[in-house]
Amino acid sequence: MHAHPGLSRRSLLAALAAAPLSATLLSACGGDEPAAAGQPLRIGYQRFGGLSLVKARNAADPKATWSLFESGPALTEGLKGKAIDIGQTGEAPPIFAAAGKIEFKIIGTSAPVPKGEAVLVKQAKGFKTFADLKGKKVALNKGSNVNWLLVKLLEKYQLKITDIDVKYLKPAEARPAFDGDQVDAWIIWDPYFALAEQPGVVVLEDATGLASNREYLLVDPTALEQKTDQLGEFLKQYRTVTDWGIANPAERAAILAPELKIPLDVTTRALERSAQPLAAVTPEIGDELQAIADGFAALQLIPEKIDIKSRIDSRFAEALR
């Protein structure tokens, strides 16, 4: 990746990491107001996810409010605090949230995005496969989509979680740790993944054949009942914008780069592998999520088995087909 004029790698990451503070404050202090019928929709989003394009194109109800979160686990805390009505995460955050007794329903998903998350290492270290990381320090964000990729990698290479030295770091902490060789590998998702693709950094493995890495739409149960029509209309707009972006990749990247505050070439590369159409939730999607939940429970990454499949709500399936 070429350097972006006026922006260092550190300032690029800082730009990505700084804005979530307002969302964290919102979830902490805006918390206990119910999702009243007729009130504007309150949307939680992450940088780069499909909702970013909806926001950048002003495609939602202009009265809707938007809260930015650094990661899926942070967004589910927003749901817990009743600060948002709807938001999007990867496949692991709903499971950790359900294990934490946070109330939500899953109303939509995306096509698989396996190339949108990967294990990054420094070329100079000479690692050839994930098995070479035995005894090494591996950074990832606990409870995020990459947590499931770690589980599948351990399974593939017949390793135990204790065979590696896992460092649970948020993206803003993991990037300087990776750059400074304080960790040997970083399991991360786009756009942080694309930002980290500097000379000398290689992809050891992505999620192809291991994890679907879908995007999931989570909604507060009160909002689901009291803002049903607003949610249905929003999902139609979301679908329209997502389909437009896939059909017009150059225009999509040009719109999103300033929204994401990252260079156009990085945005373009990340979107090429990570932007996928929306999809309806189905019993099969429920089975897929349940298998992940059971895997986390077996490894004691969550305290007990949970029924994540019961969180699926397919009432908006037609709008997402």
Sequence and secondary structure as in RCSB ss.txt:
>XXXX:A:sequence
MHAHPGLSRRSLLAALAAAPLSATLLSACGGDEPAAAGQPLRIGYQRFGGLSLVKARNAADPKATWSLFESGPAL
TEGLKGKAIDIGQTGEAPPIFAAAGKIEFKIIGTSAPVPKGEAVLVKQAKGFKTFADLKGKKVALNKGSNVNWLL
VKLLEKYQLKITDIDVKYLKPAEARPAFDGDQVDAWIIWDPYFALAEQPGVVVLEDATGLASNREYLLVDPTALE
QKTDQLGEFLKQYRTVTDWGIANPAERAAILAPELKIPLDVTTRALERSAQPLAAVTPEIGDELQAIADGFAALQ
LIPEKIDIKSRIDSRFAEALR
>XXXX:A:secstr
   BTTB HHHHHHHHHHTHHHHHHHHHHSTT    TTS  EEEEETTSHHHHHHHTT S TT EEEEESSHHHH
HHHHHTT  SEEEE SSHHHHHHHTT   EEEEEES  GGGEEEEEEGGG   SGGGGTTSEEEE TTSHHHHHH
HHHHHHTT  GGGSEEEE  HHHHHHHHHTTSSSEEEEETTHHHHH  TTEEEEEESTTT     EEEE HHHHH
HSHHHHHHHHHHHHHHHHHHHH HHHHHHHHHHHHTS HHHHHHHHHHH   EE   HHHHHHHHHHHHHHHHTT
SSSS    GGGB  TTHHHH 
